[in-house]
Amino acid sequence: MSQNDRKAVKSETGSEMEERVERLMGELRGILERADGPCLRENLRWSVPSYSDAELCQALVMLCEEGAITLGPAGAAWAEAGSPAVGSEPVAISGETLLVGCGAPRDYSDTYLPEEEVESLVARLGYRGAADEPDGSGESRALPDEESDESPLADQEEATSEALRPAALDLPLEKYGFSTRVSNFLGRSGAQRLRDLLPLLPTLDDVNGLGSRSIREIRSAVAASSTDLPFPVTARQLGALCEFSGSDEYVFDLFGLLCVAEAQVADDRPGASEGLGDDGPVFVEDLGLSLPVLRALKANGLNTVDDVLQEGEEGLRQIRYFGDKKVQEVLDVLVAGPGAWALTKRGMIDRVSLEEFCSDFTSQALDLTDRLRSHLEARGYPVACEPFTIMMLPVVSARTEDDGSLGNPEVLIDRLQEEVEASDRLILACGVDLRRHAREMLRSVQEGGAYTALSVPLGEAWAVAAMLLADEEEALSFDLDTRELSVTLLTVAEWAATLRDSHRRALELRLEGKTLAECGDCLGVTRERVRQLVTKALDKRPTLEEDRLLPLFEGYAMGKEQFTAITGEPGATFEYLALVAKTKKDNRAPLEDALDDPSLDELTRSRIRSLVDEGFTYIDGHRVRLSRRPVIEALLRRHASDRCISLDELLGFYRAFVDEYGMEDDGVFQGSGPRALSACLDRWEFAMASSSPLDEDGVRRDIRYYDWEAQDFEPLRALLERWSQRDIECSTALIMRDEEGLRVAASLDLRDGYQLHCAIRRGVGDLDRMQVRKRPMLCFGDGDRQRQVIGLIRDLGSADAYELADAYEERYGVQPATFRGSFLKDMQAYESNGVYRYVDAGLTSAQRAFLSGDLEGRDYLPLDAVRKRFLAAFPESPALLLNEENLAELGYRPSGGLVVRVDVDEAAMFGSLIDGRRTFGIDDEGFGPDVFRHEAFRSELNKRIRAFEVVEYLKDRFLSVSALEQLPDPVTADDLRDYVRAVIDFMEPGRPYSVRSLREAGFSHRVSALRDRLPSAGDYFLGSLIATGYVGGRLRLTSINGTYLFCKCQGSFSTPDFLAFMAEGKPVDEESLRLRLAAEHGVEVELSLLRSLCQRAGVSLLRGSGAQAPRELDGAETEEADDGNPYR
């Protein structure tokens, strides 16, 4: 329905509207009776252009109720002869036969008119069926209800906006429910309330990017929330009101309600008409307009002068085929008409400030007006100060003049107060205020809040407004004695009983928990029809008693049994909430989260706790699920919030917890469990494992509780981006020396450089000019470690390793021990006799020729060997002349004690060297100590050891497993892996073993037979196999004089631990202990070393007790000399 149609419905009074509709019904009877068949609404609309769509719809519905016509998809048709009597026309609806106008429920779903339009029209114009009558008499009323200010589309407007009609000046604009674009515009304009919006209305057309649709949205919302002024005002009053509101279109009345400025105006000019409001509306037929103009106005629903004035000049120009001449004709007639019309033409209202307006009146009138406003405000009435003064000052002034000297002003104030309190407009204003508070109360109840009552202020107007509001809202009731407006909600069952049978039966079946298909079988309709019936009923439901549980239901995932146990409600309530809930099940929080919800009362939380506590416990007041991750989080929060702990300490805490609560999680303590847990700590959002160095007692305490999700790493990222402008490789300790770096680290609760490195790696990652390297190193820009070390050597001239390490720590933040152990590996070319020095000299042609011949055809050579031969040939040359720059001229480079050709891949080269030998050792050609110490060689060798491709059968002697596979009884890599697994499974936790003690304990495996078949494959060979279990974290490993000792335990395992186990906590004879070590474990140790180890272990030794040696060692347990070949 168009805006003009709404204006037409609004402008007609009861009797005149009834006459027009009756005339239209007569015309429609003639048209439809002569028609050959059904007529569409569009055809009928063009046949009666002087009537609006609203009048046409009303007339058609009334004719249908009388039985004169039928309505269907094809349109409206004249009823055939023999049709039912008036008021009982059958209309087929979804397989049922209902009678329009009789006692059956009204349903227009099969007519060609939209149901919402017909229902709204019929209800608001006062035409109701028997089903709608409160007394159940079954008589249809033919007269309209009392005149209402609401628009026929008020339901639709209220669905899209919470603004009340009329709206108050302080109404927040968010209540209108504007679109995002409009809301953003209002936000930029600083408009937060209705009084801020009105001055913006004239400028909307000039706003870039707002769009016509958004402009219409704003204007329509404001128009829908406005009303007329309560009584006629003078032009000067209207000018003052417009000045206050900042708009020529809308003003606020004395109670702050939004009113149309183009309302009826009491002309204050001499001889002018007394206004338009006394003798009823003036129709456009009485203005003497030309026939084309008159037809165009009536075709667009402009039937009265009020309609034309409300449309305005801009609205007239938007009418199709209504050009400038026609617009000007209408404007000329309005200007020439009675005085009130000329005043409402745009541009004719002169704005007047409040001070100018008040200057026209006496100080006595001003004082009385202020006192009257104070009396009303004392009653709590919503009075708008400036509009009240503008509208009431002339009234008070006139009363003062009528009373002459005004002997008793209080009498006049009391009389005026009584008149104001008795006015319908004050009741309306009180209703607006009460409705706003009542809706907040209803919303609070619907969201699960406690039942509350609204105290209504004293005053008859407040009481009347409260009673009207209670009649309007089914969920509200008003007690006149206590003057409280309270919530009285229907239950689902009570509300369902008021529905029509089809909706009620479908809803009741759904509340019983039946599926759509089961409901359809019971009702004899499709499942889709059941869904439509239930949805249609629920969409129109009021706020019900059960809605207070909706926040709990939508907030947390729970089943029907859990819901009924928590709330004490029947299962039907659960089914109802499942039908109306908007939140999907997957988006609801776990039920245990409700225990921390402060909005729930203690009784509800206790019921939830009884349901969800199974499988949970409480640690330091926090509810914790009995599984590995949440328990470890709680233990870290308890033990490692203010300090760091070791992995072994964490496992100890966890072991104690597992034992106390009977958890089944032995896997974390066995095999690779600790190693896997350590990897998990690097991923979990509550833990930090910084890999900091060992403490003084040899324990790495680097694990702490850290809430990663609560940290903002943007300041750290910005700091690192500034550092990335440098070309440097440094430790994070250097960043923490910087004042800004220290401040950023403190803000993130990072306590040392290793924690800072961990935060950078996990919270920031690599940047464009920054690489995160092995802890605690970072590389910015083109930073190069070797270049930095060489540069430092050049700057120092000459220095030993300690001096060089201290200088490097000062410059780059690297710990001296780390520098000496890792950074000097590739610096042998600059070291001679323990002193590092840079020789800034090149090679002569003779020296270059000698070195080229010495290195020709070799991928690598030991640096010391090359240097010795070079110095023998050139004794006068510096020993450090073979540095990186000079070797680069020959196509070589120094690398970890070797001279390597620059185009050689070291990993591939050493891999080929290892794979090409069945057996090799440190003394073999092509190997040597420098090769065995080289980092790339050790990496390739360890890869093959862990893969069981190579085994160490003697110290620094290795054998290819492929050789074992060629034995008469082959031994494969899988056999070796199975041997290691069998050894670990055989070991008792906490008990140390050696290869010999395993054999004495009865352990046997087919791999153990290699000790006899391969004489060189003795206990060392088997021990080196078992040591691979240490790499996987399944065993702890130590050694004494080359003999491996193993223990399947948590925590550390060292030589002192082993000796403490052997002593069993008692003083022990040193000679006896030495002999036991040899007999039980094959450990040969001198007494001096044994004493030193026992002192570290805290073992008390007894000397000179003369203990006898145990049995003589079996000759089979003595290792044979190695002849370099493991085969006989």
MISEKE-970353 format. One record per residue (C-alpha): residue in three letters; x, y, z. Coordinates in pm, whole numbers, plus 50000, padded with zeros to 5 digits. Example, Ala and Ser with C-alpha at 12.3 -4.5 7.8 and 13.67 -1.06 7.14 Angstrom:
BEGIN
ALA512304955050780SER513674989450714
END
This chain:
BEGIN
MET500005000050000SER501485033749897GLN502075063850117ASN499165082249952ASP496885053050038ARG497885054950402LYS497225092250403ALA493805086350252VAL492855061350520LYS494145084450793SER492345115650668GLU488855100950644THR486685103250952GLY484305075251045SER481035086250886GLU482505101250569MET484685070650516GLU481655048250553GLU479735068250295ARG482545066850041VAL482995029350087GLU479235023750046ARG479285043749722LEU482235023449602MET480474990849690GLY477555001349472GLU479845008949179LEU481654975749222ARG478364956549227GLY477464971348892ILE480894965048741LEU481164928648859GLU477534920148778ARG478034931448416ALA481434914448383ASP481724881248202GLY484094866548459PRO486534875148741CYS488164909448737LEU491694915748857ARG492274942349121GLU494324963048874ASN491384964748630LEU489014974748908ARG491515001249023TRP491455018248684SER487635015748671VAL487285036148992PRO490235060848982SER488735084249240TYR489085058349515SER492245046949687ASP493575011549711ALA492615010850078GLU488995019249999LEU488934993649717CYS490284966049944GLN487754974650216ALA484834974449975LEU485874940849825VAL486204924750167MET482794937850274LEU481164925149953CYS482784891350011GLU481444890150365GLU477954897950234GLY478234869249986ALA477794892249689ILE481194883349538THR483834856649561LEU487564862649585GLY490124839149437PRO493444837549251ALA491714848848932GLY490354880249100ALA486914891649216ALA483764877049056TRP480014882249099ALA478454853449296GLU476344830049083ALA472634823849143GLY471964800649429SER474974811549625PRO474864808650004ALA473164834850211VAL474854867050307GLY477674861450555SER478284825150465GLU480244824650139PRO482364792650128VAL486044797050051ALA488244766050008ILE491444768650214SER494014740550213GLY491484712450202GLU489134727950462THR485844746750404LEU485524778150613LEU482664803450602VAL483654839550566GLY481754862050809CYS480304834551028GLY481634818851344ALA484534801851166PRO488044816451201ARG488894842050937ASP491544831550681TYR492224849350351SER495224828150251ASP493574816949924THR492334851149813TYR494254872149563LEU494864898849828PRO497844895450067GLU496564881950398GLU498484907150607GLU496954935950411VAL493404923050448GLU493744913850816SER495354947250903LEU492754966450705VAL489784948050852ALA491064949651209ARG492004986351202LEU488834997951031GLY486694979751284TYR485304950751082ARG485644919351285GLY484264884151258ALA482704864251534ALA485984847451614ASP487464881451693GLU484634893051924PRO485604891852290ASP482094883252407GLY481714854052169SER478244865352057GLY479014857751696GLU477534890351567SER479624908951312ARG480014945951378ALA479384968951082LEU480535001451242PRO484185011351277ASP485905013451616GLU486845045951777GLU489095067051561SER492725056451587ASP495885076051504GLU497645044551394SER498425039051028PRO497085007650852LEU500704996950820ALA501565002451186ASP502254965551238GLN504824965750960GLU506414997751087GLU506644984151439ALA508264952251308THR511094972351154SER511414999851414GLU511035002051790ALA510155039051768LEU506765047151927ARG504195067651746PRO504345095851821ALA508025096951910ALA509525118652183LEU512295143652121ASP514915123552317LEU514145090452145PRO517455073052054LEU517755069151679GLU518865032951721LYS515245025151812TYR514235031751451GLY516275001751332PHE517795020551040SER519875002650778THR523655001850810ARG524165029350555VAL521735052750731SER523185044251073ASN526695051950950PHE525575085250807LEU523845094851131GLY526925084851328ARG529155106651112SER526695135251151GLY526705132351529ALA522955125951541GLN522075103151832ARG518525113351920LEU515445124151730ARG515965161151806ASP519415158051638LEU517885143151323LEU515285169451240PRO517775196951140LEU519375172150897LEU516185165050700PRO516435195150463THR520055186050378LEU519535149150295ASP519295154949920ASP522735171249922VAL524535142750103ASN526875123949870GLY526475086449867LEU523315085150078GLY520995074949796SER517295080349738ARG516325048049912SER518115058150232ILE516555092750217ARG513095077250180GLU513875053950468ILE514685083150698ARG511725104650591SER509275075650609ALA510425066150958VAL510085101851084ALA506685106050919ALA505425073251065SER506415084351416SER504745118651399THR501255131751477ASP499365164651460LEU499675193551702PRO497175190551988PHE495505224051911PRO495815251851650VAL498745275751688THR499505310051550ALA502055316251280ARG504415331351534GLN504065301051761LEU504745278151468GLY507825298551381ALA509155295351737LEU508485257851741CYS510295253851408GLU513235273651543PHE513465249951842SER513205218151631GLY515475231451355SER512995219951090ASP510155235250889GLU508565201050851TYR508325188351208VAL508085203551555PHE507685191451913ASP504585198552117LEU504445209052481PHE505115173152593GLY508005167552351LEU506035146252104LEU506905148251735CYS504275166951532VAL503875177251170ALA504615214251125GLU502095216750840ALA499205212051078GLN496115233651121VAL497195269051206ALA495095294551388ASP495605325851177ASP496295356351385ARG495695380951099PRO492675404351130GLY489695392550931ALA491195358850853SER489315326150879GLU489325309051216GLY490965277951074LEU490195244750917GLY489735223151217ASP486255233951328ASP484095226151024GLY485755193650910PRO487975187050609VAL487775207250288PHE487695185149976VAL489685193549667GLU486425195049467ASP485635227549650LEU488815245449535GLY487695252649179LEU490605234149018SER490595224048652LEU489305189148571PRO492725173748474VAL494305186348797LEU491345174349003ARG491435139548847ALA495185136348898LEU494925146549263LYS492105122049338ALA493835093949144ASN496805097349380GLY494695097649697LEU494825135449754ASN491135140549839THR491305169450087VAL493255201350134ASP495045184750429ASP496245157450194VAL497645182849950LEU499335202650227GLN500935171450373GLU502165161150029GLY503795195049978GLU505175210549664GLU507905184149630GLY505375156149656LEU503175171849390ARG506075173749147GLN506725136449192ILE503235127349066ARG503365112248723TYR502225135448441PHE501785163748693GLY503855191848539ASP504915226248657LYS501705242948536LYS499505219648733VAL501685223649042GLN501535261349010GLU497755260348972VAL497425241749300LEU499835265549477ASP497995296149348VAL494695282849473LEU496175275249816VAL497665310049847ALA494385325849742GLY492335304349979PRO491625308950349GLY494505323450550ALA495685290950708TRP496625275850372ALA498955304050280LEU500815300950611THR501665264150555LYS503225268850212ARG506965262450225GLY508985293750289MET506065313150433ILE506865304250798ASP509215329250962ARG511255313351239VAL511305331651572SER513695326051861LEU512325318052205GLU513515351452342GLU511785370752062PHE508605350952109CYS508535356552486SER509125393752441ASP505545396852312PHE504155387352655THR504185402053003SER506535390553275GLN503505379853477ALA502415355953201LEU505945342153176ASP506125336453551LEU502755318753559THR503765296653268ASP506975286553445ARG505065279053764LEU502535258053573ARG505375238153413SER506975232753756HIS503695219353895LEU503375194553608GLU507005183753637ALA506485177654009ARG503805152153910GLY506375134553690TYR504655144353367PRO506875144953055VAL507075182252986ALA509335197252718CYS510505230752857GLU510825252952546PRO507865238652346PHE505695240352658THR506495277152701ILE505815284352332MET502465266352324MET501115275452671LEU502335311352705PRO499615325852476VAL496985305252660VAL498155317353002SER498385353152872ALA494825352052738ARG493515338053068THR495355365253256GLU493795392353043ASP490345377053088ASP490745376653468GLY491865413053480SER494115419553776LEU494245382653867GLY493845384754242ASN494925348654316PRO497405334054062GLU497345299754230VAL493695295554140LEU494485301353772ILE497455277453785ASP495335250153949ARG492605254753689LEU495105253253401GLN496775222653557GLU493415204953576GLU492745212753211VAL496165200253102GLU495875168453309ALA492475161453155SER493755165752799ASP494035135752569ARG497485147352458LEU498945144152808ILE497505109152831LEU499145101452498ALA502495115452619CYS502285095452941GLY501475064652735VAL504555069752519ASP506745071952828LEU505105041952996ARG505275021352677ARG509025027152650HIS509635015253007ALA507194986552969ARG508924973652659GLU512244974052841MET510604954553124LEU509104929252881ARG512434925352703SER514164919453035VAL511634892653126GLN511954876152785GLU515744875552819GLY515474856853146GLY515394885853388ALA513414886053710TYR509794897053713THR509534934053786ALA506794959553829LEU506774995053700SER505645021453949VAL503235045853783PRO503455081853914LEU500505098954075GLY498065117053850GLU494935108353660ALA496665110653322TRP499275085153430ALA496575061453553VAL494545064053232ALA497655058853019ALA498615028153224MET495135013153189LEU495135018952813LEU498585003352785ALA497464973052986ASP494474968952753GLU496794971452452GLU499494947352578GLU498194913152682ALA501344907152885LEU500764937553110SER498324944353392PHE497754975953594ASP496704976953961LEU495125010454033ASP495425006154411THR499174999454412ARG499695019354089GLU501974992053956LEU502234980853596SER503394944753604VAL504044915953367THR501464888153345LEU502534863453080LEU500514835352932THR501934800452924VAL502364782052597ALA499344760352676GLU497144790352758TRP498164808552445ALA497774777652225ALA494184774152345THR493354807652181LEU494554796651836ARG492364783651555ASP492044746051547SER494464739051261HIS497264759151418ARG496554746451768ARG496544709651671ALA499754712751470LEU501494731551752GLU500354707152020LEU501694677651823ARG505054695051781LEU505164702552153GLU504684665452216GLY507994659952038LYS506604645751715THR508444651551390LEU506944670751101ALA506244638150918GLU504494623051222CYS502404654651267GLY501474653750898ASP500294617750930CYS498104626951227LEU496574657251054GLY496394642850706VAL498514670150550THR502064672750423ARG505014679250651GLU505534712850478ARG501974723250562VAL502624714250926ARG505754735650924GLN503774764750774LEU501014762251034VAL503444760951328THR505674788651193LYS502694811251123ALA501354806651475LEU504714811951646ASP505534842951441LYS502484860451590ARG502904848551946PRO503134873552233THR505804871752500LEU505074839552689GLU505974826553033GLU508404801152885ASP510334827952694ARG512214836953012LEU514134804352966LEU515094812252608PRO518524827952694LEU519514796752888PHE518294773952610GLU520014793352331GLY523174799052530TYR524134763352618ALA523894729452452MET521714705152646GLY519304676552590LYS515674674252694GLU516434654253008GLN519124678653113PHE516814708253049THR513984694053255ALA516354685053538ILE517794720353544THR514584740353508GLY511904716853644GLU509844724553334PRO507994697553134GLY509304684152806ALA506784705352614THR508684736552722PHE511884722152576GLU510114714852246TYR508634750052238LEU512014766252293ALA513534743952027LEU510954757251780VAL511484794351857ALA515254794451921LYS517334813551666THR520784800951771LYS521914768751607LYS522994739751826ASP526564740951696ASN526884777251806ARG525874770852167ALA528454768752444PRO529054736652639LEU526754732852935GLU529644733953181ASP530344769953075ALA527074779653241LEU528714774353579ASP530574807253527ASP527514826253402PRO526744853753658SER523254858853513LEU522134824653641ASP520974820553997GLU522794797654237LEU520044771154233THR520274767753854ARG524064765853867SER523954739254137ARG521604718053926ILE523904721953626ARG526904713253839SER525274680653949LEU524804671153582VAL528154680653439ASP530584673853724GLU531084637753619GLY534514636353457PHE535534669953609THR537264682553919TYR538224716054069ILE541754729554087ASP542234762654267GLY538544770554215HIS538604763353842ARG536504735453698VAL538784712153503ARG537954683053276LEU539814651153371SER541864648553053ARG545484656152976ARG545304690752822PRO542994709053069VAL544704692553367ILE548154703353251GLU546824738353194ALA545534739653551LEU548794725553689LEU550824751353497ARG548564778953626ARG549154766553980HIS552894758553972ALA554354778953685SER552634812753681ASP555404830953866ARG558324807953788CYS559534783253530ILE559614745853586SER561274717053405LEU559534690853197ASP560384665053461GLU558804686553732LEU555674690853521LEU555484653453463GLY555934648053838PHE552994671053916TYR550944654153649ARG551874619153773ALA550744628054125PHE547454641653988VAL546874610653773ASP547474587954071GLU545214608654298TYR542234609754060GLY542704575853895MET543144589753544GLU544304565653275ASP547134583453096ASP550224561853140GLY551154568552777VAL552504602752861PHE555074587253095GLN556234559052868GLY558064556052540SER558034588452341GLY555304603652562PRO557494630352728ARG558904640452392ALA555394643052245LEU554224663252546SER557104687252497ALA556024692152137CYS552434698452253LEU553594725652489ASP554924744452186ARG551414744552035TRP549074748552329GLU547784783852384PHE548464783452760ALA552104771752776MET555524785152687ALA558594762952651SER561454786952583SER564364761752564SER566464783052795PRO569934770052902LEU570464746253191ASP570454760653539GLU573434757653771ASP572174723953895GLY572054710553538VAL568254712153501ARG566494730553218ARG563614750153374ASP561964766453076ILE558234758453101ARG555724783453234TYR552044792253213TYR551484818452942ASP548174829952794TRP549044834852428GLU545534845552324ALA545484874152575GLN548624890652435ASP548854918452177PHE552004913051972GLU551604943651748PRO554024965351953LEU556604937251928ARG556054934751553ALA556544972251517LEU559774970351720LEU561154942251504GLU560274960751184ARG562444989451301TRP565274965351383SER564924949451040GLN566434980450884ARG569794968551018ASP572064941250873ILE572904920251177GLU572564885451327CYS572174888151702SER570704872552012THR567374884252155ALA569384894452462LEU570684923752258ILE567114935452191MET566314933952562ARG569244956952633ASP567464983652430GLU565155005252640GLU562215001452403GLY562804964152368LEU562854960152745ARG559584979552773VAL557854958552505ALA559104926352666ALA557804937553005SER554384945652857LEU554234909852725ASP555524895053055LEU558654881252887ARG561404876053142ASP564504868052937GLY565814866552583TYR564784830452534GLN561164838252622LEU561364868252390HIS562624845652110CYS559774821252176ALA557254849852159ILE558754862351832ARG558714827751675ARG555134820051777GLY553484854151799VAL555154872751511GLY557034848851281ASP559364858551000LEU559154893650854ASP560344907250520ARG563844914650652MET563934892350958GLN564434854950997VAL563834836351322ARG566774812651368LYS567734787351632ARG567084800751980PRO567944827152075MET569194840451741LEU567544864551495CYS568864875951159PHE567924910651034GLY568474921950677ASP571704908150525GLY573264898550857ASP575944871250828ARG577484853551127GLN580804844650967ARG581274879650836GLN580554893551182VAL583114870351348ILE585774878351089GLY585054915351127LEU585444912451503ILE588784894051462ARG589994921751231ASP588874948351479LEU590634931251773GLY593834923951583SER594544891951776ALA592624875252060ASP592124841352216ALA588734823852222TYR587714838852556GLU588574874552461LEU586814870152130ALA583704855452300ASP583474884452547ALA583764910152268TYR581134892052058GLU578764890552355GLU579154927952405ARG578464935252040TYR575804909251949GLY574414896152281VAL575534859752234GLN576534840752548PRO580334834452557ALA579904796952610THR577604794852309PHE580034815052100ARG583014793452192GLY581114760952140SER579304768651813PHE580474800551646LEU584214792251625LYS583784758851450ASP584374774051108MET587084798051223GLN590084774151222ALA591474792650922TYR592004822651150GLU593394803651452SER596954794051524ASN598194781651862GLY594944792252029VAL595114828251897TYR592724842151636ARG594164867651397TYR593304881251055VAL596144883350801ASP595394910150546ALA597654897250270GLY597134879049942LEU598804848649791THR601784851549563SER601694834549226ALA604024807349356GLN601884801349660ARG598754800649447ALA600334775349211PHE601424753249500LEU598004752749660SER596294746349327GLY598434715849275ASP597924703749632LEU594124707149613GLU593644696649252GLY590984669849208ARG590094668549578ASP586634677049710TYR587964682250060LEU591134680250265PRO591914686150635LEU592854722650685ASP595714714050922ALA597274690450666VAL597064716450389ARG598504742850619LYS601444720650724ARG602394713150364PHE602024750150275LEU604264761750562ALA606834735050475ALA607004749150123PHE606864785750234PRO608324787450588GLU608434825350588SER604674829050518PRO602164836050797ALA600394805150928LEU597004822150890LEU597414831150527LEU594964803350427ASN591864823250512GLU588494825050343GLU589404852950100ASN592614836349973LEU591064801649944ALA588114816149753GLU590534826249474LEU591294789149431GLY587654778149438TYR587724764949796ARG586474775650137PRO587304767050498SER584534746350659GLY584724731451006GLY588414721251001LEU588294711750634VAL589064728750307VAL586064721650082ARG585504729849718VAL582944757549690ASP580684739349444VAL580364708149661ASP577184699049852GLU578664688250183ALA575664667150291ALA575574647949963MET579354643849963PHE579524628950312GLY576414608050252SER578074591949950LEU581254586650152ILE579354567650424ASP577184547550186GLY580194536249982ARG581824516950270ARG580734484150431THR582794493450733PHE584704524950821GLY586324542251114ILE587974574051224ASP591414561551122ASP590464550650770GLU591624569750465GLY589234597150366PHE587864601050717GLY590024612251007PRO589234632751318ASP588504664851120VAL585894647150910PHE584314630051214ARG584054663751387HIS582524680951086GLU578904690851146ALA577634679250806PHE579334645350844ARG577914639651192SER574434649351066GLU574524624350781LEU575984597151004ASN573334602051275LYS570554600451017ARG571734566150910ILE572204554251268ARG568644563951359ALA567394546551044PHE569364515051135GLU571344517150813VAL574664519850999VAL575624507051343GLU578594515151565TYR580184482351669LEU583304497551833LYS584224532451943ASP584274553151621ARG584044521251408PHE580894516651200LEU579324488351003SER576734489850726VAL573584470250807SER573604457550450ALA576584435950554LEU574454419950828GLU571764412350575GLN574254391150377LEU575024367550666PRO573854331050644ASP571214339950904PRO570464375750789VAL569764403751034THR567764432750893ALA567084468151005ASP563634457051125ASP565344431151345LEU567474458451500ARG564434480251566ASP562624450851724TYR565654444751944VAL565524480252079ARG561754477952143ALA562204444252317VAL564944458352542ILE562794488052644ASP559804465652716PHE561994442252924MET563394469653146GLU561814477253481PRO561024514453521GLY563524532253745ARG566134504453739PRO569444510853557TYR570784485053311SER573824478153104VAL574164452752822ARG575754428553066SER573084432753334LEU570384427353072ARG572014394652975GLU572354384353340ALA568674393153396GLY567694367853128PHE567034390452830SER567554372952497HIS566934382152134ARG568154369251799VAL570214400951755SER572014392252080ALA573514361951899LEU575594385751684ARG577844389651987ASP578994353651939ARG578844352451559LEU580754384951514PRO583574385951771SER584014423351725ALA580294428651784GLY580524428452162ASP578634446852431TYR579594480452281PHE577774470851959LEU574594461252145GLY574864491852366SER575054514952067LEU571854498751931ILE570014504152260ALA571204540552265THR568874547951973GLY566044545452226TYR567524575852398VAL567134595852077GLY563404588852078GLY563054599752440ARG562114564652551LEU565234559352764ARG567664579252972LEU571354573752894THR574714578753062SER578114561453043ILE581204553953253ASN584484548853073GLY582704540552746THR580184516152894TYR576564525452820LEU574094526253109PHE570344529353050CYS567244536153258LYS563564537753169CYS562514566353391GLN561134601353408GLY563474629853476SER567214629653450PHE569534599653470SER573204606453526THR576284588053654PRO575714600754013ASP572134587753989PHE573454553753883LEU575954552154170ALA573294563054420PHE571134534054301MET574064509754342ALA574734522354698GLU571044518054795GLY571284547855030LYS573914532055257PRO577674536755300VAL579494512155076ASP583024498255061GLU584814514354767GLU586614483054654SER583474462454682LEU581594488354475ARG584314488754211LEU584204450954177ARG580414450754161LEU580464475853878ALA582834453853684ALA580974421553755GLU577354433453709HIS577754459953439GLY581184455553284VAL582304489853406GLU586054492753466VAL586904523553672GLU589864535353874LEU589354541754244SER590284578354212LEU587574584153952LEU585094563254150ARG585694584554459SER585124616354262LEU581874603054113CYS580594590754449GLN581334624454606ARG579174641154340ALA576454615354403GLY576564619854781VAL577534583054834SER579624575755142LEU582604552555072LEU584284530055323ARG587984524455258GLY590244494655331SER587584470355449GLY589354441955275ALA586274430155095GLN586804399854879ALA586364402454507PRO583404384854356ARG583784355454130GLU586464357253864LEU585264372553541ASP584434348553266GLY586854349752980ALA583924352252737GLU583124386652878THR586524400852784GLU586444420752464GLU588844408852196ALA591174432252020ASP589784447151703ASP591644438851388GLY589594462751176ASN587364435451033PRO584204424251213TYR584174390851032ARG586244360051107
END
